[in-house]
Amino acid sequence: MKRQYILGLVSGIAISSVLVVNAAQTNTTIESCAQLLPPDEIFELDINGKIDTNGKNPFFSGDLNLSVGTEIEDTDIQREEMVPFVNCVKSLLK
């Protein structure tokens, strides 16, 4: 009996977590992803791609580039700080 209770509790928590993550992702926007970027900067975002609707499911392929809006090449630290934003936006493009 105790084992079933623990299994039910763990299953409930796991299902709740999945539902919360899915609910959060449905309302994700580029602006909400931007909260993951460091403050007090201006960034340039380029999204260039193709959407193929010939098959059963539409397919996106392309490039996503983000840089600090300066002519100086981004540092390793800056690129590392941009990774969460890039991953967030990539999930929107799927």
GULO-6487 format. One record per residue: y, x, z of N, C-alpha, C, CB in turn; residue in one letter. Coordinates in steps of 0.001 Angstrom, whole numbers. Glycine has a CB too. Layout:
<pts>
PT     n.py     n.px     n.pz    ca.py    ca.px    ca.pz     c.py     c.px     c.pz    cb.py    cb.px    cb.pz  residuo
PT        Y        X        Z        Y        X        Z        Y        X        Z        Y        X        Z        A
...
</pts>
This chain:
<pts>
PT     n.py     n.px     n.pz    ca.py    ca.px    ca.pz     c.py     c.px     c.pz    cb.py    cb.px    cb.pz  residuo
PT    -1193      825        0        0        0        0     1259      870        0       -3     -939     1211        M
PT     1255     1904      838     2407     2783      928     2638     3515     -393     2221     3786     2067        K
PT     1561     3931    -1043     1644     4633    -2311     2250     3727    -3385      254     5127    -2742        R
PT     1860     2454    -3405     2405     1507    -4385     3895     1272    -4147     1643      171    -4322        Q
PT     4296     1223    -2898     5701     1027    -2563     6531     2209    -3068     5877      851    -1039        Y
PT     6045     3415    -2820     6765     4621    -3259     6808     4672    -4785     6091     5908    -2693        I
PT     5696     4363    -5447     5653     4353    -6904     6639     3324    -7469     4227     4052    -7395        L
PT     6689     2154    -6860     7636     1117    -7298     9071     1538    -7088     7379     -183    -6560        G
PT     9348     2182    -5968    10698     2650    -5671    11134     3728    -6656    10774     3182    -4241        L
PT    10261     4697    -6923    10572     5770    -7866    10756     5203    -9272     9457     6838    -7859        V
PT     9904     4277    -9672    10022     3660   -10988    11341     2904   -11115     8841     2716   -11245        S
PT    11713     2177   -10076    12975     1430   -10087    14176     2345   -10221    13107      602    -8825        G
PT    14152     3453    -9521    15252     4414    -9603    15327     5013   -11007    15078     5532    -8549        I
PT    14180     5370   -11562    14155     5957   -12905    14679     4972   -13941    12732     6397   -13274        A
PT    14253     3727   -13872    14706     2706   -14826    16203     2469   -14664    13925     1379   -14627        I
PT    16674     2397   -13433    18108     2207   -13183    18927     3348   -13770    18380     2092   -11680        S
PT    18437     4572   -13616    19156     5734   -14149    19257     5660   -15665    18459     7036   -13733        S
PT    18184     5286   -16316    18197     5164   -17777    19182     4093   -18212    16791     4838   -18309        V
PT    19198     2964   -17532    20118     1890   -17890    21567     2292   -17666    19800      641   -17090        L
PT    21849     3008   -16600    23216     3453   -16334    23671     4430   -17410    23315     4107   -14941        V
PT    22810     5376   -17787    23170     6344   -18824    23408     5631   -20140    22072     7411   -18985        V
PT    22546     4688   -20515    22728     3957   -21762    23995     3125   -21731    21528     3068   -22035        N
PT    24296     2497   -20627    25508     1692   -20516    26739     2581   -20634    25529      917   -19183        A
PT    26699     3751   -20039    27840     4665   -20102    28045     5169   -21527    27638     5851   -19142        A
PT    26963     5403   -22253    27077     5928   -23595    27613     4888   -24577    25737     6435   -24059        Q
PT    27384     3620   -24348    27858     2617   -25290    29367     2495   -25282    27239     1283   -24981        T
PT    30034     2897   -24214    31481     2818   -24130    32153     4174   -24316    31882     2229   -22806        N
PT    31420     5160   -24803    31971     6490   -24969    32850     6533   -26217    30844     7538   -25055        T
PT    33996     7162   -26078    34926     7352   -27187    35317     8818   -27233    36186     6440   -27042        T
PT    35989     9212   -28299    36476    10594   -28368    37446    10847   -27221    37163    10878   -29736        I
PT    38251     9833   -26898    39192     9994   -25792    38476    10206   -24462    40102     8779   -25699        E
PT    37377     9482   -24241    36650     9679   -22978    35953    11037   -22964    35616     8550   -22764        S
PT    35488    11502   -24117    34904    12842   -24197    35964    13902   -23915    34269    13077   -25583        C
PT    37218    13629   -24299    38298    14594   -24118    38545    14912   -22646    39572    14071   -24749        A
PT    38119    14043   -21757    38258    14313   -20329    37422    15516   -19905    37853    13085   -19518        Q
PT    36478    15925   -20744    35625    17076   -20449    36279    18403   -20833    34302    16933   -21173        L
PT    37412    18337   -21520    38116    19551   -21940    39031    20059   -20833    38929    19288   -23215        L
PT    39341    21358   -20854    40280    21901   -19870    41671    21270   -20046    40366    23444   -20001        P
PT    42384    21077   -18963    43718    20463   -19057    44756    21439   -19616    44168    19964   -17679        P
PT    45888    20883   -19990    47060    21657   -20417    46832    22486   -21674    47488    22565   -19311        D
PT    46074    21969   -22603    45825    22629   -23888    45968    21594   -24997    44404    23296   -23923        E
PT    46165    22050   -26202    46111    21188   -27380    44973    21718   -28236    47490    21167   -28176        I
PT    44065    20841   -28622    42888    21226   -29388    42954    20618   -30784    41599    20786   -28666        F
PT    42314    21284   -31727    42168    20753   -33076    40704    20387   -33279    42651    21783   -34154        E
PT    40475    19143   -33703    39126    18643   -33942    38990    18292   -35411    38814    17412   -33047        L
PT    37985    18858   -36062    37679    18538   -37456    36248    18020   -37524    37871    19786   -38385        D
PT    36101    16847   -38114    34775    16288   -38370    34696    16052   -39867    34516    14954   -37548        I
PT    33740    16706   -40505    33571    16586   -41939    32100    16349   -42211    34092    17849   -42686        N
PT    31780    15259   -42878    30377    14997   -43121    30145    13919   -44143    29710    14627   -41861        G
PT    28878    13609   -44328    28451    12567   -45251    27548    11607   -44500    27723    13167   -46490        K
PT    27645    10345   -44872    26757     9327   -44318    25941     8767   -45476    27561     8190   -43570        I
PT    24643     8923   -45379    23728     8458   -46424    23112     7136   -45978    22615     9521   -46719        D
PT    23421     6068   -46692    22874     4744   -46361    21805     4315   -47353    23989     3701   -46323        T
PT    21251     5264   -48118    20224     4929   -49105    18887     4578   -48462    20037     6082   -50064        N
PT    18574     5171   -47341    17289     4936   -46692    17333     3732   -45769    16864     6161   -45914        G
PT    16264     3582   -45018    16155     2467   -44069    17210     2570   -42970    14752     2430   -43445        K
PT    17435     3795   -42478    18431     4028   -41437    19520     4947   -41966    17778     4632   -40173        N
PT    20801     4616   -41747    21880     5514   -42170    21725     6879   -41511    23258     4911   -41828        P
PT    22091     7918   -42242    21927     9292   -41753    23242    10037   -41911    20784    10029   -42513        F
PT    23719    10658   -40832    24942    11463   -40858    24575    12934   -40868    25851    11138   -39647        F
PT    25215    13684   -41743    25081    15142   -41714    26466    15729   -41946    24049    15657   -42795        S
PT    26762    16789   -41253    28074    17388   -41428    28388    18407   -40371    29122    16336   -41430        G
PT    29671    18673   -40235    30150    19697   -39312    31156    19103   -38346    30774    20872   -40075        D
PT    31141    19627   -37142    32125    19287   -36127    32687    20602   -35620    31503    18424   -34960        L
PT    33989    20783   -35751    34622    22017   -35303    35752    21684   -34338    35152    22838   -36506        N
PT    35805    22415   -33246    36849    22244   -32249    37423    23613   -31939    36307    21551   -30960        L
PT    38739    23696   -31896    39376    24959   -31535    40660    24675   -30783    39657    25820   -32788        S
PT    41097    25670   -30033    42395    25590   -29385    43418    25694   -30505    42592    26724   -28285        V
PT    44441    24874   -30463    45393    24777   -31561    46320    25954   -31720    46195    23583   -31393        G
PT    45772    27160   -31785    46583    28352   -32019    45963    29142   -33157    46696    29224   -30733        T
PT    46707    30094   -33667    46185    30940   -34742    45324    32078   -34206    47332    31507   -35565        E
PT    45354    32283   -32905    44543    33323   -32274    43114    32793   -32142    45129    33737   -30870        I
PT    42121    33640   -32417    40727    33233   -32323    40384    32852   -30880    39800    34360   -32821        E
PT    39605    31761   -30740    39197    31293   -29409    38364    32357   -28701    38397    29974   -29516        D
PT    38578    32497   -27394    37793    33443   -26600    36433    32828   -26284    38541    33828   -25288        T
PT    35515    33667   -25825    34189    33179   -25428    34313    32140   -24317    33293    34351   -24964        D
PT    35219    32369   -23379    35402    31432   -22265    35914    30094   -22788    36383    32012   -21212        I
PT    36872    30132   -23704    37385    28882   -24274    36275    28134   -25001    38558    29163   -25237        Q
PT    35482    28833   -25790    34386    28182   -26521    33383    27575   -25542    33677    29194   -27459        R
PT    33098    28279   -24463    32162    27779   -23452    32699    26513   -22782    31890    28862   -22392        E
PT    34002    26482   -22535    34612    25308   -21905    34629    24085   -22835    36034    25639   -21466        E
PT    34498    24309   -24139    34517    23216   -25107    33135    22590   -25324    35060    23716   -26427        M
PT    32084    23260   -24900    30712    22805   -25162    30452    21380   -24648    29721    23768   -24518        V
PT    30834    21016   -23423    30562    19635   -22979    31224    18587   -23871    31038    19448   -21545        P
PT    32458    18851   -24317    33143    17914   -25212    32390    17804   -26532    34603    18360   -25461        F
PT    32024    18937   -27112    31317    18945   -28403    30011    18169   -28290    31039    20397   -28872        V
PT    29267    18377   -27218    28000    17653   -27037    28244    16151   -26885    27243    18193   -25805        N
PT    29311    15789   -26185    29657    14385   -26006    29970    13728   -27340    30844    14243   -25060        C
PT    30787    14388   -28173    31157    13839   -29472    29955    13792   -30406    32281    14662   -30100        V
PT    29090    14801   -30336    27878    14802   -31170    27036    13568   -30887    27046    16079   -30923        K
PT    26982    13155   -29622    26189    11955   -29290    26790    10704   -29929    26102    11772   -27757        S
PT    28116    10707   -30160    28756     9583   -30832    28396     9537   -32311    30264     9661   -30667        L
PT    28131    10704   -32895    27896    10788   -34329    26440    10530   -34700    28315    12142   -34835        L
PT    25588    10371   -33736    24164    10116   -34011    23957     8686   -34405    23297    10451   -32799        K
</pts>
